[in-house]
Every structure is written in structure tokens, then in C-alpha cells.
Amino acid sequence: MPTEISTKQADSMKINIKAKDKVVTATLIDSKTTQDFISLLPLTLTLEDYARTEKVSDLPKKLSTEDAPPGSDPAVGDIAYYAPWGNLAIYYRDFEYSNGLAILGKIDGGIEALNMPGSVEVTIELVQSQ
């Protein structure tokens, strides 16, 4: 049944981002860049504030950008990979189109948990399907 497969895929593409006592879930899109990102999980990162727009952190390795668009226009809640710097970016404010930016997914809700000054330590892990 095709619906079961797509539901399973949707389940396997959910992540939890734990910041202090809050947990934010996000849904990832299926791409080579995202699959590369998932292979790094679970991951504990220190997200630094950048330009009062996004939280950024270096990743342990560069991700594949095969099949990725040349750039993206991120919106609030987008999780993206910025290829030129090899970092993860989580947008809590809208931003303009950027070359080398590949959207990985979107936070399902509760982005305000990350809208805080300074750096925040987060643990990102794949949601295990039941």
C-alpha cells in the first residue's frame, strides 16, 4: 500500500531539537543533503546567534549538495544547510534568498524556543517511529 510507505517515510523524517527543557519537532524533506544530515544524528551542537535572524552551528562534516538547488529563500522555522561554510542554520526570522543554501526541513512549531539571545546548546535526534 503506497500510503503506508509514505507515512513511514514521513515518520523517519521527523527530528527532535532539544534546547534546555524544551523540545521542538521538525519535519525534514527527502534529499541527499538531508540524508547526509540524518546520518550524523544524534548530534549535540552549540547554536550561535547570527545576525539576529538565525541560529548557526558548524557540523562535524560537510554534507552532500548533490541535487540541491543553487540557493534558497528561507522563511521562519526553516532548517537549512549553508554549503559555503558547511554549517547548519535554523531561521527564527525571515531572510532573503541566499546562494549555497539548501533547505533541510521546517520546524513544526515552537520556534520561539530558539529565539533567545546568545548561544544555546541543542541535541538533535531522529524521532524513532513506533
All heavy atoms as an XYZ file, in Angstrom:
993
protein
N       0.831     -1.203      0.000
C       0.000      0.000      0.000
C       0.871      1.261      0.000
O       1.643      1.461      0.934
C      -0.871      0.020      1.263
C      -1.936     -0.999      1.330
S      -3.392     -0.120      1.886
C      -4.571     -1.396      1.865
N       0.746      2.094     -0.994
C       1.595      3.285     -1.078
C       1.444      4.233      0.114
O       2.411      4.833      0.542
C       1.136      3.985     -2.352
C       0.266      3.022     -3.077
C      -0.136      1.956     -2.125
N       0.226      4.343      0.662
C       0.037      5.281      1.770
C       0.864      4.882      2.979
O       1.433      5.730      3.643
C      -1.443      5.383      2.183
O      -1.987      4.076      2.185
C      -2.226      6.283      1.260
N       0.952      3.589      3.252
C       1.741      3.137      4.410
C       3.202      3.528      4.248
O       3.824      4.005      5.178
C       1.636      1.615      4.575
C       0.327      1.188      5.217
C       0.261     -0.307      5.410
O       1.290     -0.913      5.721
O      -0.837     -0.870      5.229
N       3.730      3.329      3.044
C       5.133      3.657      2.795
C       5.364      5.149      3.021
O       6.272      5.541      3.728
C       5.548      3.263      1.357
C       5.552      1.725      1.246
C       6.934      3.812      1.016
C       5.604      1.214     -0.163
N       4.488      5.988      2.458
C       4.704      7.430      2.602
C       4.571      7.874      4.065
O       5.278      8.762      4.501
C       3.786      8.227      1.688
O       2.446      7.897      1.936
N       3.694      7.223      4.821
C       3.571      7.555      6.242
C       4.853      7.161      6.959
O       5.380      7.918      7.765
C       2.375      6.828      6.891
O       1.239      7.055      6.098
C       2.117      7.322      8.298
N       5.376      5.985      6.640
C       6.630      5.533      7.253
C       7.752      6.506      6.924
O       8.531      6.880      7.777
C       6.996      4.140      6.736
C       6.514      3.013      7.620
C       7.420      1.814      7.469
C       7.064      0.736      8.473
N       6.108     -0.230      7.991
N       7.833      6.932      5.671
C       8.871      7.876      5.264
C       8.711      9.182      6.035
O       9.680      9.740      6.514
C       8.796      8.157      3.768
C       9.461      7.073      2.937
C       9.282      7.306      1.447
O       8.320      7.936      1.020
N      10.199      6.791      0.671
N       7.495      9.638      6.179
C       7.241     10.887      6.909
C       7.703     10.743      8.361
O       8.325     11.636      8.910
C       5.767     11.254      6.843
N       7.413      9.571      8.971
C       7.849      9.317     10.348
C       9.366      9.385     10.456
O       9.903      9.982     11.362
C       7.409      7.928     10.817
C       5.942      7.916     11.213
O       5.340      9.003     11.262
O       5.424      6.827     11.471
N      10.047      8.751      9.509
C      11.501      8.660      9.606
C      12.156     10.000      9.309
O      13.345     10.162      9.489
C      12.033      7.587      8.664
O      11.840      8.005      7.332
N      11.379     10.968      8.841
C      11.946     12.264      8.505
C      11.596     13.317      9.555
O      11.596     14.500      9.286
C      11.468     12.706      7.124
C      11.839     11.749      6.014
S      13.624     11.518      5.859
C      14.019     12.919      4.839
N      11.259     12.876     10.745
C      10.965     13.809     11.845
C      12.182     13.830     12.769
O      12.763     12.790     13.067
C       9.753     13.338     12.647
C       8.444     13.564     11.928
C       7.683     14.682     12.588
C       6.317     14.848     11.953
N       5.895     16.233     11.940
N      12.504     15.029     13.255
C      13.582     15.140     14.222
C      13.091     15.926     15.434
O      12.133     16.693     15.337
C      14.844     15.836     13.637
C      14.501     17.216     13.063
C      15.549     14.950     12.628
C      15.717     18.067     12.713
N      13.756     15.687     16.560
C      13.537     16.476     17.770
C      14.754     17.360     17.969
O      15.892     16.902     17.812
C      13.396     15.576     19.002
C      12.017     14.971     19.106
O      11.057     15.502     18.573
N      11.924     13.843     19.794
N      14.510     18.607     18.311
C      15.581     19.523     18.672
C      15.335     19.894     20.129
O      14.334     20.533     20.442
C      15.576     20.776     17.775
C      15.690     20.378     16.306
C      16.697     21.731     18.186
C      15.448     21.517     15.334
N      16.208     19.417     21.013
C      16.037     19.658     22.443
C      16.931     20.817     22.867
O      18.146     20.770     22.680
C      16.415     18.406     23.246
C      15.494     17.239     22.958
C      15.896     16.002     23.723
C      14.936     14.875     23.402
N      15.365     13.600     23.974
N      16.296     21.856     23.411
C      17.028     23.021     23.907
C      16.606     23.234     25.352
O      15.447     23.519     25.620
C      16.698     24.253     23.072
N      17.544     23.071     26.275
C      17.246     23.166     27.703
C      16.076     22.245     28.043
O      16.155     21.058     27.836
C      17.001     24.616     28.112
C      18.265     25.447     27.959
C      18.167     26.772     28.683
C      19.513     27.462     28.680
N      19.564     28.700     27.950
N      14.949     22.814     28.515
C      13.827     21.958     28.912
C      12.747     21.914     27.835
O      11.644     21.443     28.083
C      13.244     22.441     30.246
C      12.848     23.908     30.194
O      13.213     24.596     29.211
O      12.176     24.370     31.129
N      13.047     22.429     26.642
C      12.049     22.440     25.576
C      12.437     21.475     24.464
O      13.614     21.266     24.196
C      11.924     23.846     24.979
C      11.445     24.892     25.978
C      11.119     26.201     25.269
C      10.499     27.204     26.214
N      11.483     27.815     27.111
N      11.423     20.896     23.829
C      11.657     20.029     22.675
C      10.843     20.575     21.517
O       9.643     20.806     21.641
C      11.256     18.560     22.952
C      11.482     17.710     21.709
C      12.028     18.003     24.134
N      11.514     20.803     20.402
C      10.865     21.296     19.203
C      10.975     20.195     18.156
O      12.049     19.615     17.982
C      11.599     22.579     18.705
C      10.993     23.086     17.420
C      11.578     23.651     19.772
N       9.869     19.877     17.480
C       9.953     18.872     16.423
C      10.033     19.569     15.075
O       9.572     20.697     14.912
C       8.747     17.904     16.415
O       7.571     18.664     16.205
C       8.655     17.109     17.685
N      10.622     18.863     14.118
C      10.741     19.394     12.764
C      10.542     18.258     11.777
O      10.802     17.092     12.100
C      12.110     20.032     12.567
N      10.077     18.605     10.597
C       9.889     17.630      9.523
C      10.907     17.935      8.440
O      11.006     19.076      7.971
C       8.461     17.725      8.949
O       7.538     17.573     10.028
C       8.209     16.642      7.922
N      11.678     16.922      8.069
C      12.703     17.101      7.057
C      12.185     16.713      5.684
O      11.315     15.854      5.566
C      13.933     16.250      7.399
C      14.596     16.545      8.746
C      15.784     15.628      8.960
C      15.028     17.995      8.844
N      12.740     17.348      4.655
C      12.390     16.962      3.291
C      13.364     15.872      2.852
O      14.466     15.766      3.398
C      12.447     18.168      2.322
C      13.834     18.817      2.335
C      11.385     19.202      2.669
C      14.016     19.878      1.277
N      12.966     15.073      1.896
C      13.818     13.975      1.441
C      14.756     14.492      0.354
O      14.328     14.805     -0.747
C      12.943     12.827      0.929
C      13.750     11.546      0.765
O      14.939     11.539      1.157
O      13.208     10.569      0.235
N      16.031     14.596      0.701
C      17.040     15.000     -0.285
C      18.359     14.352      0.110
O      18.502     13.852      1.232
C      17.201     16.523     -0.304
O      17.828     16.957      0.892
N      19.321     14.377     -0.784
C      20.639     13.796     -0.461
C      21.286     14.570      0.683
O      21.933     13.987      1.550
C      21.526     13.796     -1.704
C      21.104     12.750     -2.725
C      22.197     12.504     -3.738
C      21.942     11.241     -4.543
N      20.771     11.324     -5.390
N      21.107     15.883      0.688
C      21.682     16.711      1.754
C      21.070     16.314      3.099
O      21.782     16.134      4.091
C      21.440     18.217      1.469
O      21.839     18.499      0.128
C      22.232     19.091      2.420
N      19.735     16.143      3.115
C      19.042     15.762      4.348
C      19.478     14.370      4.819
O      19.722     14.161      6.004
C      17.514     15.789      4.137
O      17.150     17.097      3.711
C      16.775     15.474      5.420
N      19.597     13.425      3.877
C      20.011     12.069      4.257
C      21.409     12.093      4.873
O      21.685     11.396      5.842
C      19.952     11.135      3.040
C      18.525     10.779      2.666
C      18.388     10.269      1.239
O      19.372     10.091      0.516
N      17.154     10.040      0.823
N      22.272     12.926      4.309
C      23.619     13.083      4.848
C      23.554     13.653      6.276
O      24.273     13.213      7.166
C      24.410     14.043      3.941
C      25.798     13.511      3.619
O      26.075     12.339      3.926
O      26.599     14.282      3.053
N      22.672     14.632      6.470
C      22.488     15.243      7.790
C      21.987     14.200      8.795
O      22.520     14.080      9.899
C      21.511     16.421      7.688
C      21.163     17.035      9.008
C      22.129     17.671      9.777
C      19.860     16.989      9.490
C      21.808     18.242     11.010
C      19.540     17.562     10.712
C      20.514     18.179     11.472
N      20.979     13.404      8.391
C      20.408     12.374      9.271
C      21.482     11.367      9.699
O      21.478     10.893     10.827
C      19.214     11.673      8.582
C      18.013     12.618      8.553
C      18.839     10.377      9.296
C      16.840     12.099      7.746
N      22.435     11.084      8.800
C      23.480     10.101      9.127
C      24.368     10.586     10.279
O      25.063      9.790     10.896
C      24.331      9.803      7.887
O      25.187     10.893      7.597
N      24.351     11.899     10.568
C      25.159     12.451     11.669
C      24.449     12.372     13.023
O      25.066     12.588     14.063
C      25.476     13.928     11.399
C      26.263     14.269     10.141
C      26.365     15.774      9.979
C      27.647     13.630     10.168
N      23.139     12.129     12.997
C      22.342     12.155     14.226
C      22.533     10.899     15.064
O      22.795      9.843     14.513
C      20.856     12.334     13.872
C      20.525     13.595     13.052
C      19.042     13.670     12.767
C      21.014     14.858     13.720
N      22.385     10.989     16.397
C      22.110     12.187     17.193
C      23.338     13.097     17.266
O      24.470     12.629     17.195
C      21.745     11.627     18.566
C      22.477     10.328     18.650
C      22.544      9.801     17.232
N      23.077     14.372     17.426
C      24.118     15.378     17.364
C      23.862     16.430     18.443
O      22.728     16.887     18.585
C      24.011     16.037     15.986
C      25.187     16.720     15.321
C      26.418     15.816     15.272
C      24.788     17.124     13.909
N      24.897     16.781     19.192
C      24.771     17.888     20.146
C      25.589     19.044     19.595
O      26.778     18.885     19.302
C      25.257     17.479     21.549
O      24.432     16.408     22.002
C      25.143     18.634     22.526
N      24.930     20.172     19.402
C      25.567     21.339     18.802
C      25.338     22.563     19.675
O      24.336     22.650     20.372
C      24.945     21.633     17.424
C      25.033     20.570     16.343
C      24.165     20.969     15.157
C      26.471     20.371     15.892
N      26.251     23.515     19.597
C      26.027     24.811     20.218
C      25.639     25.760     19.100
O      26.431     26.034     18.209
C      27.290     25.308     20.949
O      27.612     24.352     21.955
C      27.043     26.666     21.585
N      24.388     26.195     19.127
C      23.893     27.112     18.111
C      24.215     28.537     18.544
O      23.838     28.953     19.631
C      22.374     26.961     17.944
C      21.863     25.612     17.459
C      20.345     25.614     17.438
C      22.406     25.275     16.076
N      24.919     29.247     17.688
C      25.274     30.643     17.958
C      24.287     31.541     17.230
O      23.830     31.202     16.138
C      26.689     30.948     17.439
C      27.767     30.022     17.965
C      28.168     30.301     19.401
O      27.795     31.364     19.928
O      28.841     29.449     19.992
N      24.015     32.693     17.811
C      23.126     33.634     17.160
C      23.872     34.314     16.018
O      25.029     34.707     16.178
C      22.647     34.676     18.167
C      21.317     35.252     17.747
O      20.377     34.456     17.569
O      21.217     36.473     17.589
N      23.228     34.430     14.873
C      23.857     35.077     13.730
C      22.892     36.100     13.139
O      21.784     35.742     12.732
C      24.262     34.038     12.673
C      25.034     34.630     11.523
C      26.373     34.978     11.668
C      24.420     34.874     10.302
C      27.085     35.534     10.627
C      25.123     35.435      9.258
C      26.453     35.763      9.426
O      27.156     36.328      8.394
N      23.306     37.360     13.132
C      22.549     38.461     12.518
C      21.132     38.610     13.068
O      20.253     39.107     12.379
C      22.512     38.293     11.005
N      20.895     38.160     14.298
C      19.561     38.210     14.915
C      18.475     37.646     14.005
O      17.341     38.088     14.006
C      19.201     39.647     15.293
C      20.044     40.179     16.428
C      19.346     41.358     17.067
N      20.245     42.031     17.984
C      20.555     43.327     17.908
N      20.045     44.074     16.970
N      21.361     43.852     18.786
N      18.853     36.646     13.220
C      17.951     36.059     12.230
C      17.922     34.543     12.342
O      16.913     33.912     12.113
C      18.443     36.436     10.808
O      18.508     37.855     10.710
C      17.529     35.889      9.731
N      19.076     33.979     12.666
C      19.215     32.527     12.638
C      20.166     32.063     13.733
O      20.954     32.837     14.264
C      19.752     32.092     11.269
C      21.099     32.725     10.944
C      21.526     32.577      9.507
O      21.757     31.443      9.074
O      21.645     33.606      8.818
N      20.043     30.775     14.050
C      20.993     30.122     14.932
C      21.844     29.232     14.032
O      21.295     28.472     13.205
C      20.274     29.242     15.969
C      19.446     30.036     16.967
C      20.317     30.746     17.967
C      19.498     31.366     19.088
N      20.217     32.406     19.784
N      23.157     29.319     14.166
C      24.038     28.551     13.293
C      25.027     27.724     14.103
O      25.375     28.073     15.228
C      24.824     29.463     12.311
C      23.872     30.229     11.409
C      25.741     30.411     13.045
N      25.462     26.619     13.498
C      26.489     25.790     14.117
C      27.233     25.031     13.031
O      26.639     24.600     12.040
C      25.871     24.787     15.077
O      26.891     23.981     15.645
N      28.540     24.875     13.240
C      29.315     24.036     12.323
C      28.878     22.592     12.511
O      28.514     22.195     13.623
C      30.816     24.147     12.626
C      31.360     25.524     12.277
O      30.807     26.167     11.360
O      32.324     25.955     12.926
N      28.949     21.830     11.441
C      28.642     20.396     11.500
C      29.962     19.626     11.499
O      30.980     20.146     11.045
C      27.778     20.000     10.296
C      26.346     20.550     10.320
C      25.643     20.270      8.998
C      25.560     19.955     11.472
N      29.941     18.374     11.997
C      31.184     17.593     12.049
C      31.786     17.332     10.668
O      32.967     17.092     10.549
C      30.774     16.278     12.701
C      29.376     16.437     13.165
C      28.808     17.686     12.602
N      30.951     17.362      9.629
C      31.486     17.180      8.269
C      30.607     17.919      7.270
O      29.471     18.253      7.573
C      31.582     15.690      7.921
C      30.243     15.017      7.652
C      30.438     13.560      7.249
C      29.163     12.907      6.774
N      28.862     13.055      5.371
N      31.158     18.161      6.086
C      30.387     18.810      5.021
C      29.329     17.820      4.526
O      29.572     16.616      4.486
C      31.304     19.191      3.853
C      32.274     20.297      4.234
C      32.035     21.500      3.364
C      32.995     22.619      3.704
N      32.468     23.920      3.354
N      28.166     18.339      4.149
C      27.091     17.499      3.639
C      27.100     17.510      2.113
O      27.567     18.465      1.495
C      25.729     18.016      4.129
C      25.522     18.130      5.638
C      24.122     18.635      5.938
C      25.778     16.814      6.346
N      26.544     16.468      1.533
C      26.408     16.394      0.079
C      25.439     17.478     -0.390
O      24.400     17.687      0.230
C      25.854     15.014     -0.305
O      25.366     15.045     -1.630
N      25.767     18.148     -1.484
C      24.823     19.114     -2.057
C      24.392     18.644     -3.450
O      23.882     19.422     -4.246
C      25.435     20.534     -2.138
O      26.700     20.442     -2.787
C      25.599     21.134     -0.757
N      24.605     17.350     -3.714
C      24.158     16.756     -4.971
C      22.637     16.936     -5.071
O      21.930     16.707     -4.091
C      24.516     15.267     -4.955
C      24.406     14.593     -6.290
C      24.663     13.094     -6.178
O      25.421     12.677     -5.271
O      24.099     12.361     -6.986
N      22.155     17.359     -6.216
C      20.714     17.589     -6.458
C      20.151     18.791     -5.695
O      18.962     19.050     -5.770
C      19.841     16.367     -6.076
C      20.242     15.108     -6.826
O      20.889     15.236     -7.882
O      19.918     14.011     -6.351
N      20.971     19.509     -4.936
C      20.458     20.665     -4.183
C      20.299     21.849     -5.133
O      21.055     21.980     -6.085
C      21.407     21.020     -3.049
N      19.314     22.711     -4.877
C      19.163     23.902     -5.719
C      20.365     24.832     -5.512
O      21.061     24.711     -4.497
C      17.874     24.543     -5.212
C      17.742     24.066     -3.806
C      18.349     22.688     -3.774
N      20.603     25.780     -6.425
C      21.742     26.688     -6.264
C      21.621     27.591     -5.034
O      22.601     28.085     -4.517
C      21.759     27.508     -7.551
C      20.406     27.325     -8.170
C      19.878     26.009     -7.675
N      20.394     27.775     -4.573
C      20.180     28.605     -3.393
C      18.737     28.492     -2.946
O      17.934     27.812     -3.584
N      18.413     29.159     -1.830
C      17.059     29.098     -1.278
C      16.717     30.419     -0.606
O      17.597     31.186     -0.231
C      16.948     27.983     -0.235
O      17.264     26.738     -0.806
N      15.406     30.623     -0.420
C      14.891     31.803      0.262
C      14.252     31.317      1.565
O      13.110     30.865      1.564
C      13.858     32.498     -0.629
C      13.297     33.761      0.006
O      13.716     34.111      1.131
O      12.432     34.399     -0.613
N      14.995     31.363      2.677
C      14.495     30.779      3.915
C      13.398     31.607      4.584
O      13.408     32.826      4.502
C      15.734     30.718      4.798
C      16.576     31.850      4.313
C      16.323     31.959      2.831
N      12.474     30.909      5.218
C      11.391     31.533      5.975
C      11.550     31.157      7.445
O      12.370     30.303      7.792
C      10.047     31.046      5.446
N      10.753     31.763      8.306
C      10.793     31.455      9.737
C      10.546     29.959      9.939
O       9.608     29.398      9.371
C       9.727     32.277     10.499
C       9.649     31.843     11.955
C      10.028     33.765     10.392
N      11.406     29.331     10.728
C      11.241     27.910     11.037
C      12.012     26.985     10.115
O      12.082     25.787     10.354
N      12.602     27.537      9.047
C      13.355     26.671      8.135
C      14.671     26.224      8.763
O      15.346     27.001      9.452
C      13.650     27.388      6.815
C      12.471     27.354      5.852
O      11.512     26.607      6.111
O      12.517     28.075      4.838
N      15.006     24.969      8.494
C      16.293     24.408      8.886
C      17.046     24.248      7.575
O      16.513     23.659      6.625
C      16.121     23.044      9.578
C      15.262     23.197     10.837
C      17.479     22.438      9.905
C      14.839     21.871     11.438
N      18.239     24.788      7.509
C      18.958     24.777      6.243
C      20.429     24.445      6.446
O      20.960     24.529      7.559
C      18.817     26.136      5.559
N      21.059     24.068      5.342
C      22.494     23.807      5.323
C      23.128     24.858      4.426
O      22.710     25.025      3.276
C      22.757     22.398      4.784
C      24.220     22.113      4.572
C      25.094     22.052      5.663
C      24.739     21.887      3.301
C      26.441     21.789      5.481
C      26.086     21.620      3.110
C      26.940     21.576      4.203
O      28.271     21.322      4.032
N      24.094     25.588      4.964
C      24.781     26.618      4.192
C      26.112     26.032      3.718
O      27.076     25.931      4.488
C      24.980     27.881      5.031
C      25.523     29.037      4.238
C      24.853     29.516      3.107
C      26.705     29.668      4.594
C      25.345     30.565      2.364
C      27.209     30.736      3.861
C      26.523     31.177      2.744
O      27.024     32.228      2.005
N      26.119     25.592      2.458
C      27.268     24.857      1.910
C      28.596     25.626      1.958
O      29.623     25.040      2.309
C      26.948     24.398      0.489
N      28.611     26.937      1.626
C      29.914     27.627      1.644
C      30.633     27.555      2.995
O      31.858     27.500      3.043
C      29.556     29.075      1.289
C      28.290     28.960      0.481
C      27.541     27.809      1.104
N      29.887     27.566      4.100
C      30.507     27.496      5.426
C      30.412     26.101      6.035
O      31.006     25.836      7.069
C      29.841     28.477      6.393
C      30.038     29.914      6.059
C      30.815     30.432      5.071
C      29.437     31.032      6.722
N      30.721     31.801      5.083
C      29.887     32.201      6.079
C      28.554     31.144      7.790
C      29.494     33.470      6.475
C      28.158     32.415      8.187
C      28.631     33.567      7.528
N      29.609     25.217      5.435
C      29.427     23.876      5.978
C      28.687     23.881      7.299
O      28.956     23.077      8.180
N      27.735     24.820      7.444
C      27.040     24.886      8.734
C      25.533     24.701      8.623
O      24.951     24.795      7.546
C      27.390     26.179      9.490
C      26.786     27.424      8.868
O      26.089     27.382      7.857
N      27.063     28.558      9.472
N      24.964     24.409      9.775
C      23.530     24.262      9.920
C      22.973     25.619     10.331
O      23.590     26.321     11.135
C      23.248     23.232     11.026
C      21.779     22.872     11.265
C      21.252     22.044     10.101
C      21.641     22.098     12.562
N      21.817     25.986      9.773
C      21.180     27.256     10.137
C      19.709     27.005     10.417
O      19.039     26.315      9.649
C      21.325     28.265      8.998
N      19.228     27.530     11.537
C      17.808     27.437     11.883
C      17.298     28.875     11.962
O      17.779     29.661     12.783
C      17.588     26.686     13.212
C      18.180     25.272     13.126
C      16.092     26.634     13.551
C      18.112     24.489     14.420
N      16.359     29.198     11.074
C      15.882     30.576     10.969
C      14.719     30.852     11.911
O      13.721     30.158     11.877
C      15.444     30.872      9.521
C      16.630     30.947      8.598
C      17.157     29.797      8.022
C      17.253     32.167      8.341
C      18.282     29.859      7.209
C      18.374     32.230      7.529
C      18.884     31.080      6.970
O      20.001     31.145      6.181
N      14.864     31.871     12.760
C      13.738     32.299     13.589
C      13.193     33.634     13.090
O      12.238     34.161     13.632
C      14.102     32.336     15.083
C      15.218     33.261     15.489
C      14.964     34.607     15.762
C      16.514     32.789     15.610
C      15.987     35.457     16.150
C      17.546     33.633     15.998
C      17.274     34.971     16.258
O      18.281     35.805     16.640
N      13.825     34.184     12.041
C      13.296     35.360     11.349
C      13.411     35.099      9.859
O      14.271     34.350      9.410
C      14.118     36.616     11.684
C      13.944     37.080     13.112
C      13.822     38.608     13.171
N      13.465     39.045     14.509
C      14.326     39.625     15.337
N      15.572     39.856     14.974
N      13.920     39.998     16.538
N      12.560     35.767      9.089
C      12.585     35.631      7.642
C      13.897     36.206      7.106
O      14.430     37.163      7.658
C      11.383     36.399      7.065
C      11.078     35.969      5.646
O      11.482     34.856      5.245
O      10.447     36.759      4.925
N      14.401     35.612      6.023
C      15.644     36.110      5.438
C      15.540     36.057      3.922
O      14.642     35.431      3.372
C      16.840     35.282      5.949
C      18.166     35.945      5.714
C      18.468     37.150      6.330
C      19.105     35.380      4.873
C      19.699     37.775      6.111
C      20.324     35.996      4.645
C      20.624     37.192      5.269
N      16.489     36.736      3.254
C      16.434     36.810      1.794
C      17.080     35.585      1.146
O      17.769     34.813      1.799
C      17.139     38.085      1.328
C      18.628     38.038      1.584
C      19.217     39.377      1.998
O      18.481     40.267      2.442
O      20.441     39.517      1.889
N      16.873     35.472     -0.154
C      17.468     34.393     -0.945
C      18.979     34.386     -0.746
O      19.616     35.439     -0.756
C      17.131     34.617     -2.433
C      17.734     33.569     -3.332
C      17.023     32.415     -3.660
C      19.021     33.720     -3.847
C      17.579     31.449     -4.477
C      19.583     32.757     -4.669
C      18.868     31.620     -4.981
O      19.418     30.663     -5.785
N      19.539     33.198     -0.554
C      20.989     33.073     -0.387
C      21.514     31.953     -1.272
O      20.956     30.847     -1.272
C      21.336     32.735      1.069
O      20.785     33.692      1.940
N      22.584     32.245     -1.997
C      23.242     31.199     -2.788
C      23.882     30.183     -1.854
O      24.382     30.544     -0.799
C      24.324     31.812     -3.686
C      23.733     32.461     -4.918
O      22.845     31.907     -5.555
N      24.212     33.646     -5.240
N      23.865     28.916     -2.255
C      24.518     27.871     -1.478
C      23.731     27.400     -0.275
O      24.233     26.638      0.535
N      22.475     27.865     -0.155
C      21.640     27.479      0.982
C      20.675     26.386      0.547
O      19.933     26.558     -0.414
C      20.858     28.696      1.483
C      20.154     28.530      2.827
C      21.167     28.478      3.968
C      19.188     29.677      3.057
N      20.717     25.243      1.232
C      19.818     24.128      0.926
C      18.893     23.906      2.113
O      19.354     23.668      3.234
C      20.624     22.854      0.647
N      17.587     24.011      1.882
C      16.611     23.800      2.953
C      16.553     22.306      3.277
O      16.411     21.475      2.378
C      15.210     24.307      2.532
C      15.248     25.781      2.106
C      14.178     24.054      3.635
C      15.416     26.801      3.195
N      16.668     21.979      4.560
C      16.597     20.581      5.002
C      15.202     20.226      5.488
O      14.785     19.074      5.420
C      17.589     20.331      6.149
C      19.068     20.589      5.871
C      19.878     20.377      7.131
C      19.569     19.690      4.755
N      14.494     21.210      6.017
C      13.172     20.939      6.565
C      12.651     22.160      7.285
O      13.194     23.258      7.153
N      11.577     21.940      8.045
C      10.920     23.055      8.710
C      10.487     22.633     10.109
O      10.014     21.522     10.317
C       9.695     23.475      7.898
C       9.106     24.806      8.362
C       8.161     25.345      7.298
C       7.762     26.764      7.547
N       8.804     27.756      7.270
N      10.638     23.560     11.054
C      10.196     23.306     12.424
C       8.670     23.301     12.445
O       8.035     24.162     11.836
C      10.819     24.356     13.364
C      12.312     24.017     13.491
C      10.110     24.392     14.705
C      13.114     24.919     14.337
N       8.099     22.295     13.113
C       6.636     22.128     13.133
C       5.941     23.192     13.975
O       4.759     23.461     13.786
C       6.265     20.726     13.665
C       6.857     19.623     12.793
O       6.990     19.822     11.578
O       7.187     18.553     13.337
N       6.632     23.784     14.907
C       6.043     24.795     15.785
C       6.937     24.996     16.991
O       7.764     24.141     17.291
N       6.809     26.139     17.646
C       7.600     26.388     18.848
C       8.976     26.953     18.574
O       9.872     26.819     19.398
N       9.150     27.581     17.398
C      10.446     28.165     17.040
C      10.911     29.175     18.082
O      12.112     29.383     18.276
C      10.402     28.797     15.624
C      11.796     29.326     15.196
C       9.390     29.924     15.543
C      12.824     28.299     14.960
N       9.963     29.777     18.820
C      10.357     30.777     19.827
C      11.296     30.190     20.891
O      12.019     30.917     21.543
C       9.143     31.451     20.478
C       8.073     30.535     21.017
C       7.133     29.952     19.947
O       7.136     30.400     18.791
O       6.410     29.021     20.299
N      11.300     28.868     21.033
C      12.229     28.222     21.976
C      13.677     28.523     21.595
O      14.567     28.507     22.442
C      11.996     26.714     22.012
N      13.920     28.793     20.321
C      15.281     29.078     19.861
C      15.529     30.574     19.685
O      16.642     30.986     19.410
C      15.545     28.356     18.534
C      15.429     26.833     18.579
C      15.601     26.249     17.196
C      16.454     26.227     19.536
N      14.480     31.367     19.823
C      14.621     32.816     19.644
C      15.042     33.439     20.963
O      14.262     34.067     21.653
C      13.302     33.410     19.141
C      13.456     34.868     18.742
O      14.486     35.479     18.959
N      12.410     35.416     18.163
N      16.303     33.207     21.318
C      16.840     33.744     22.559
C      18.219     34.318     22.270
O      18.867     33.879     21.325
C      16.918     32.645     23.625
C      17.790     31.477     23.236
S      17.898     30.225     24.513
C      16.398     29.301     24.277
N      18.652     35.298     23.040
C      19.960     35.890     22.776
C      21.085     34.904     23.063
O      20.935     33.999     23.882
C      20.013     37.086     23.731
C      19.031     36.774     24.799
C      17.981     35.915     24.186
N      22.189     35.085     22.371
C      23.374     34.276     22.638
C      23.284     32.864     22.100
O      22.457     32.552     21.254
N      24.147     32.017     22.643
C      24.225     30.646     22.143
C      23.322     29.729     22.966
O      22.998     30.025     24.110
C      25.665     30.154     22.183
O      26.137     30.162     23.501
N      22.928     28.622     22.342
C      22.090     27.641     23.018
C      22.569     26.246     22.603
O      22.850     26.010     21.433
C      20.582     27.851     22.698
C      20.302     27.800     21.211
C      19.722     26.830     23.424
N      22.715     25.372     23.583
C      23.125     24.003     23.270
C      21.879     23.181     22.965
O      20.911     23.216     23.720
C      23.909     23.385     24.422
C      24.510     22.048     24.019
C      25.369     21.423     25.100
O      26.550     21.788     25.201
O      24.828     20.574     25.838
N      21.916     22.492     21.850
C      20.780     21.654     21.456
C      21.257     20.245     21.144
O      22.406     20.042     20.754
C      20.020     22.222     20.221
C      19.426     23.578     20.514
C      20.911     22.268     18.986
N      20.344     19.312     21.323
C      20.579     17.936     20.875
C      19.547     17.660     19.805
O      18.348     17.896     20.008
C      20.434     16.940     22.041
O      21.388     17.298     23.046
C      20.707     15.514     21.571
N      20.020     17.225     18.656
C      19.134     16.924     17.534
C      19.148     15.410     17.329
O      20.224     14.811     17.227
C      19.606     17.635     16.239
C      19.717     19.144     16.485
C      18.655     17.323     15.080
C      20.324     19.916     15.337
N      17.974     14.820     17.320
C      17.908     13.374     17.116
C      16.714     13.014     16.255
O      15.730     13.745     16.202
C      17.879     12.631     18.444
C      16.797     13.110     19.383
C      16.984     12.596     20.816
O      18.114     12.326     21.232
O      15.953     12.482     21.500
N      16.842     11.883     15.604
C      15.770     11.353     14.776
C      14.657     10.852     15.689
O      14.934     10.236     16.716
C      16.323     10.210     13.939
C      15.670      9.891     12.602
C      15.541     11.135     11.728
C      16.474      8.838     11.883
N      13.415     11.124     15.334
C      12.281     10.602     16.086
C      12.108      9.143     15.668
O      11.981      8.840     14.487
C      10.991     11.410     15.799
C       9.790     10.762     16.483
C      11.142     12.849     16.239
N      12.156      8.260     16.650
C      12.001      6.836     16.335
C      10.519      6.529     16.145
O       9.708      6.848     17.006
C      12.567      5.972     17.470
C      14.049      6.188     17.719
C      14.918      5.978     16.491
O      14.701      5.059     15.709
N      15.891      6.850     16.300
N      10.192      5.936     15.009
C       8.774      5.599     14.774
C       8.391      4.404     15.616
O       9.213      3.542     15.904
C       8.516      5.338     13.293
O       9.483      4.469     12.780
N       7.139      4.376     16.035
C       6.661      3.321     16.940
C       6.534      2.007     16.207
O       6.049      1.925     15.139
C       5.275      3.704     17.501
C       5.279      5.025     18.231
C       6.310      5.124     19.340
O       6.554      4.157     20.039
N       6.953      6.261     19.493
